[in-house]
């Protein structure tokens, strides 16, 4: 029965990681522009960030939910950032900069962790996820047995890692079929970020 929490952790993490987010896009970009090894570094760090966010959501889910509801400016800032970065990538021209690329490569772990941890929608997702889990008689809290918590958060980490790995593998198949992939992926990424920003803006208006 205790292994069920491990499987629930994997399932909940995969569901939360499937929609395109900052970590997913970074993994796709890095795989296509550099290689899968560098993208895996992002995935490893993003998995750790996912565990931290899920732990924090479990610790104070009601407080966090009220905080985001009462501080709309945070959500507005997120929308502005998404739109700005999306527009930059959409209109950016393709160019290579070797020294800059090396600098980015050396900080993939930091990039993955920051993209994973600075992600309010994921935090909100985990708050809702814990509500669903506890409503199905699978009571989970920081007071649960240590083995239960360990298995659950291990599942969360593995679920995130698997999802980002699959995104990376998918990117490799695209890379082998599409020419001028850097320019294409910049524009596609830009459009996706703008769409996500618009979707968030529409949510705020209701």
C-alpha positions as CSV (number, residue, x, y, z in Angstrom):
1,X,0.0,0.0,0.0
2,X,2.8,2.4,0.8
3,X,4.2,2.1,-2.7
4,X,0.9,3.7,-3.9
5,X,2.2,7.1,-2.7
6,X,5.3,6.7,-4.9
7,X,3.0,6.0,-8.0
8,X,0.8,9.0,-7.0
9,X,3.8,11.2,-6.8
10,X,4.9,10.2,-10.3
11,X,1.4,10.6,-11.8
12,X,0.8,14.0,-10.2
13,X,4.2,15.3,-11.3
14,X,3.8,14.1,-14.9
15,X,0.3,15.7,-15.2
16,X,1.7,18.9,-13.8
17,X,4.8,18.9,-16.1
18,X,3.1,17.9,-19.4
19,X,1.8,21.4,-20.3
20,X,4.4,23.6,-21.8
21,X,6.1,25.7,-19.2
22,X,9.4,27.5,-18.7
23,X,11.3,24.3,-17.8
24,X,9.9,22.4,-20.8
25,X,10.7,25.2,-23.2
26,X,14.2,25.5,-21.8
27,X,14.8,21.7,-22.3
28,X,13.5,21.9,-25.9
29,X,15.7,24.9,-26.7
30,X,18.8,23.5,-25.1
31,X,18.4,20.1,-26.8
32,X,18.0,21.6,-30.2
33,X,20.6,24.4,-29.9
34,X,23.2,22.4,-28.0
35,X,22.6,18.8,-27.0
36,X,20.6,16.4,-24.8
37,X,23.3,16.2,-22.2
38,X,23.0,20.0,-21.4
39,X,19.2,19.7,-21.5
40,X,19.4,16.9,-18.9
41,X,21.2,19.2,-16.5
42,X,18.2,21.5,-16.7
43,X,15.9,18.6,-16.1
44,X,17.9,17.4,-13.0
45,X,17.8,20.8,-11.4
46,X,14.1,21.5,-12.4
47,X,13.2,18.2,-10.7
48,X,14.7,19.4,-7.4
49,X,12.8,22.6,-7.8
50,X,9.6,20.7,-8.3
51,X,10.1,18.8,-5.1
52,X,10.7,22.0,-3.2
53,X,7.6,23.6,-4.6
54,X,5.4,20.5,-3.9
55,X,6.9,20.4,-0.3
56,X,6.1,24.1,0.2
57,X,2.6,23.6,-1.1
58,X,2.0,20.7,1.3
59,X,3.3,22.8,4.1
60,X,1.1,25.8,3.7
61,X,-1.4,25.3,0.8
62,X,-4.1,27.5,2.2
63,X,-1.8,30.4,3.0
64,X,-0.2,30.3,-0.5
65,X,-3.6,30.1,-2.2
66,X,-4.8,33.2,-0.4
67,X,-1.6,35.0,-1.0
68,X,-1.8,34.7,-4.8
69,X,-5.5,35.6,-4.7
70,X,-4.9,38.8,-2.7
71,X,-1.8,39.9,-4.6
72,X,-2.9,40.2,-8.2
73,X,0.2,42.3,-9.0
74,X,2.4,39.1,-8.9
75,X,0.2,37.5,-11.6
76,X,0.3,40.7,-13.7
77,X,4.1,40.8,-13.5
78,X,4.2,37.1,-14.7
79,X,2.0,38.0,-17.7
80,X,4.2,41.0,-18.6
81,X,7.4,38.9,-18.4
82,X,5.9,36.1,-20.6
83,X,4.8,38.6,-23.2
84,X,8.1,40.5,-23.2
85,X,10.3,37.3,-23.5
86,X,7.9,35.9,-26.1
87,X,8.1,39.0,-28.2
88,X,11.9,39.1,-27.9
89,X,12.3,35.5,-29.1
90,X,9.7,36.0,-31.9
91,X,11.5,38.9,-33.5
92,X,15.0,37.9,-32.6
93,X,17.3,37.2,-35.5
94,X,19.4,34.0,-35.6
95,X,23.1,34.6,-34.6
96,X,25.8,32.7,-33.0
97,X,27.9,33.8,-30.1
98,X,30.4,31.2,-28.9
99,X,31.5,32.8,-25.7
100,X,28.0,33.5,-24.6
101,X,27.0,29.9,-25.4
102,X,29.8,28.6,-23.2
103,X,28.7,30.8,-20.4
104,X,25.1,29.6,-20.6
105,X,26.2,26.0,-20.8
106,X,28.1,26.3,-17.5
107,X,25.0,27.4,-15.6
108,X,22.4,24.9,-16.8
109,X,21.8,23.6,-13.3
110,X,21.2,27.1,-12.0
111,X,19.0,27.8,-15.0
112,X,16.9,24.7,-14.5
113,X,16.4,25.3,-10.8
114,X,15.5,29.0,-11.2
115,X,13.0,28.2,-14.0
116,X,11.5,25.5,-11.8
117,X,11.3,27.4,-8.6
118,X,10.1,30.7,-9.9
119,X,6.9,29.3,-11.2
120,X,3.7,30.3,-9.3
121,X,1.4,28.3,-11.6
122,X,3.2,25.1,-10.6
123,X,2.8,26.0,-6.9
124,X,-0.9,26.6,-7.4
125,X,-1.1,23.3,-9.3
126,X,0.4,21.4,-6.3
127,X,-2.0,23.1,-3.9
128,X,-4.9,21.9,-6.0
129,X,-3.3,18.4,-6.4
130,X,-2.9,17.9,-2.7
131,X,-6.6,18.9,-2.2
132,X,-7.6,16.2,-4.7
133,X,-5.3,13.6,-3.1
134,X,-6.6,14.3,0.4
135,X,-10.2,14.3,-0.8
136,X,-9.7,10.7,-2.0
137,X,-8.8,9.3,1.4
138,X,-5.1,9.3,0.7
139,X,-4.4,11.7,3.5
140,X,-1.0,13.3,3.0
141,X,0.6,15.9,5.2
142,X,3.9,16.7,6.8
143,X,2.7,14.5,9.7
144,X,2.6,11.5,7.5
145,X,5.2,8.7,8.1
146,X,8.7,9.5,6.8
147,X,8.6,6.5,4.4
148,X,5.4,7.8,2.8
149,X,6.8,11.3,2.4
150,X,10.1,10.0,1.0
151,X,8.3,7.8,-1.6
152,X,5.9,10.5,-2.6
153,X,8.6,13.2,-3.2
154,X,10.8,10.6,-4.9
155,X,7.9,10.0,-7.2
156,X,7.5,13.7,-7.8
157,X,11.2,14.0,-8.8
158,X,11.2,11.0,-11.1
159,X,7.9,12.1,-12.7
160,X,9.4,15.6,-13.5
161,X,12.6,14.0,-14.8
162,X,10.8,11.5,-17.1
163,X,8.6,14.2,-18.6
164,X,11.4,16.6,-19.4
165,X,13.5,13.7,-20.7
166,X,10.7,12.8,-23.1
167,X,10.5,16.4,-24.2
168,X,14.2,16.3,-24.9
169,X,13.9,13.1,-27.0
170,X,11.0,14.6,-28.9
171,X,13.2,17.7,-29.7
172,X,16.0,15.5,-31.1
173,X,13.6,13.9,-33.6
174,X,12.5,17.4,-34.6
175,X,16.1,18.6,-34.9
176,X,17.0,15.8,-37.3
177,X,14.1,16.8,-39.7
178,X,14.0,20.5,-39.7
179,X,16.6,22.9,-41.1
180,X,17.4,26.3,-39.6
181,X,16.0,24.8,-36.4
182,X,17.4,27.6,-34.1
183,X,15.5,30.3,-35.9
184,X,12.4,28.2,-36.1
185,X,12.4,27.2,-32.4
186,X,13.0,30.8,-31.3
187,X,9.9,31.9,-33.2
188,X,7.8,28.9,-32.0
189,X,8.9,29.4,-28.4
190,X,8.1,33.1,-28.7
191,X,4.6,32.4,-30.0
192,X,4.0,29.8,-27.2
193,X,5.1,32.2,-24.5
194,X,2.9,35.0,-25.9
195,X,-0.1,32.6,-26.0
196,X,0.6,31.5,-22.4
197,X,0.8,35.2,-21.4
198,X,-2.5,36.0,-23.2
199,X,-4.2,33.0,-21.5
200,X,-3.0,34.2,-18.1
201,X,-4.2,37.7,-18.9
202,X,-7.7,36.3,-19.8
203,X,-7.8,34.4,-16.5
204,X,-7.0,37.6,-14.6
205,X,-9.9,39.4,-16.3
206,X,-12.5,37.0,-14.9
